[in-house]
Structures are given as C-alpha cells and as structure tokens.
C-alpha cells in the first residue's frame, strides 16, 4: 500500500473522487489481482482507500479541465465509410460490362481504388486507429500535457497519462513498447486483413480448383469460370464498412454515457457490456442483410458462413486496435491467415511424388463441410478468441481513454 501511495500520490492529490483514481490505476495496469494483494476486493475499493489516505492538494490547484465532447456523427466520416462499398459496387458493375484486357485493367484499378478508400475510412471517424501518443494528460506543470479530461469526466477531473515512467505492482518496471514493434504490428495487421479479404473473394474457388486438379488458368472474375470468384460476399464486406463505423460510434457514445453516470468501475462495466454485445449483434445483422441483398442482385451465393465469420473477426479486431490493444488482433488475424494458407499449400504440396498424405487433412475437412469449412474454421476460431478478449478489455474504463488524431 505504501508503494502505491508513493507511485500514485500525484494522481490521488488531484482526484475529485475515488472513480477518477480507479480509472487512473486501471490505465496504469493495476488489476483486481493487484488489489487483492493489498487486501481489497477490487480496484475501486483500493481507490477508495487511496482517496481517503492522501490529502487533497489545496496549495497548488489544478487548472480547470475541459471535458471532451460527446462523440458526434460527422458528414466526413459518414462519406468516407460509404466510399469503399460505392467503389466496390462500381467495380463489380464495370467487370460485368467488360471482357478481355479491359476487364483486367478495370479489376486492378478497382482494387487500388477500394484499398485507398478503405485506408481513408480507417483513418477518420470511429474506426480510426490510435495516435502515436495517448490523449490522456495530466495537468500542466506536471510535465505531461494539457489537462484534458477523460470522456464523461465531471468538471475538474483529469485523467493520468499511462505512459508515465512509474511502474505498478504486477507490471515490469521500465518496460515500454518500441515504436518499431508497434509499426510491425500495424503492417502485419494490414497484410493479414488484405489476405483474408482476398481469400473471401478468391479462396474458395482456388481451393476447389486445387483439389480437382487445377487451376488451369488465372481467374477471369466470372463466377462460372475455371477459378470462380465470390464477388457477392466481397462486395457485402466492403459495404459493411459503414455499419461497422456506426456500431463503433454507438459503442463510443455509450461508453461516454457510462463514464458520466457510473460511480464505480463495476457500474461502468455493467453499463458498457450490453452496449458492446448490441454493437456486435447490430453489425452482424447488417452484414447478413447486405449479403442477402448482394447475392440477390448479383445472382450469386451469399456465402453466409464465410462472410459472417470473417465479419465477426474483423470488427472486434478493429475495435481493439482503435482502443490501443493491437497485439492480440494481429496475432488472431495472423493465425486465421496461417490456417487458410496451409489449406491452399497442402493440396499443392500433395501433388509431389510420395507426398499425397499432405493433402489428406484438407480433403477430409472439405469432404465434411465443403470449401467453406476452411474460412469458417479459421475465422470463427479467431473471432471467438477476440470476442472473449474484447469482452474483458473494452468493458474497462481505461480502454475508452480519448485518442487524438489518427495514425
């Protein structure tokens, strides 16, 4: 307890109430297990004792902090999140009207335009990634910034900067994440996401061709070709970028209201948990409707299992990345990519003399559930892991610390 008092004295002196101390402790990595070692049932109980023990700092009053505004719907990010779906629909339309070399040029141009539009959509609005530095600051004069408060904070409440060099019980002193590692994580996440979207478009057709002796020709973009492409689920996933942004916005607004109305961390968790579940359910319902619409308009199979499991994986991965927890999403996406890559590589390797046994696992899986079993197994397992992790992480008050400009 004395160590905690020494490390967090400045936070406790400026705190308005125990909830502010609890949010700050949680942001510094203090957990209920740490509180149990101090003979407290949870972090909030520990914060109450710290608040009672440390006298308020009346000699050096902190400047009044301006609470951050409630997340608002803005026309800019509304248009940007709708742009990938609009460009994808235009590309699919042009592909149906062209043949030969112009068709290839249209496909390449459409893929480039969609990639740039998706990148822009993920850099603005509710789906924007975290900035290089967290926007939580301590008051001026403490050496860390501007005195802005956490969302929903009452007047005069400021939140600590979790990047402070003080260690906490249960964490390793002096350990920090190098910028190069964060950059590798971001690049890896982008590469894995592109692979998963590409597999949704081409993977099932390529796997079928590999298992039946092909492919004998490159993809033509036609669903009835030797290497069929699944344009309906790919287009639906692009159109789902807008519902994903809306769900992220609703979650952020709900977290803001939860911080405003909660008096303990448990109250905040109880308030945010149903909102998080509702955001997932709303997104999957919107994606299912888009799949039905695209399948009907394009006269193609909607591929519900593959697309829904991929959507269930990508949404929590983006939400966790947005709230500054990018490592596990990168690993989960990478694991799904590894499974899909092995499913394509093993049948190809099985054609080598004496290596037919390598293709047996994939052949058995496809015989049981069709080509769709591979992405469903890969993305579904990773999605369950991320949903469980998000349920533990995104329901914490510290996960909803405000961030500044996107990366």
HELIX and SHEET records of a PDB file:
HELIX    1   1 UNK A    2  UNK A    7  1                                   6    
HELIX    2   2 UNK A    9  UNK A   14  1                                   6    
HELIX    3   3 UNK A   18  UNK A   27  1                                  10    
HELIX    4   4 UNK A   32  UNK A   37  1                                   6    
HELIX    5   5 UNK A   43  UNK A   53  1                                  11    
HELIX    6   6 UNK A   75  UNK A   97  1                                  23    
HELIX    7   7 UNK A  101  UNK A  121  1                                  21    
HELIX    8   8 UNK A  125  UNK A  127  5                                   3    
HELIX    9   9 UNK A  179  UNK A  198  1                                  20    
HELIX   10  10 UNK A  199  UNK A  203  3                                   5    
HELIX   11  11 UNK A  204  UNK A  211  1                                   8    
HELIX   12  12 UNK A  231  UNK A  261  1                                  31    
HELIX   13  13 UNK A  265  UNK A  298  1                                  34    
HELIX   14  14 UNK A  304  UNK A  322  1                                  19    
HELIX   15  15 UNK A  326  UNK A  349  1                                  24    
HELIX   16  16 UNK A  356  UNK A  359  5                                   4    
HELIX   17  17 UNK A  360  UNK A  369  1                                  10    
HELIX   18  18 UNK A  372  UNK A  393  1                                  22    
HELIX   19  19 UNK A  397  UNK A  400  5                                   4    
END                                                                             
